[in-house]
Amino acid sequence: HYRMTEESLKFIEMRDKQKYPKESLFVNAAIQYFGRGIEQENLMDELEEMQDKLDRIENLLEENASKKKELIGKPDYF
């Protein structure tokens, strides 16, 4: 069983009663807002991981390009 804290109950009582005449409407809106925040946070984490992978790929490509330049510049007998 979940029990609401006193702070949560006060927050619900202080709601805009014209916009949210019933407590349930306010609570549902809060849950939806909270859910969007979690989704956005997860998306940002995924984007950061993708950026890290792209940075690693870019570094590997730059390293390979540098190695090719070194090999091209050496005489054939090496």
Residue pairs with C-beta under 8 A, 6 or more apart in sequence:
4 12
12 23
12 26
12 27
15 23
15 26
20 26
20 29
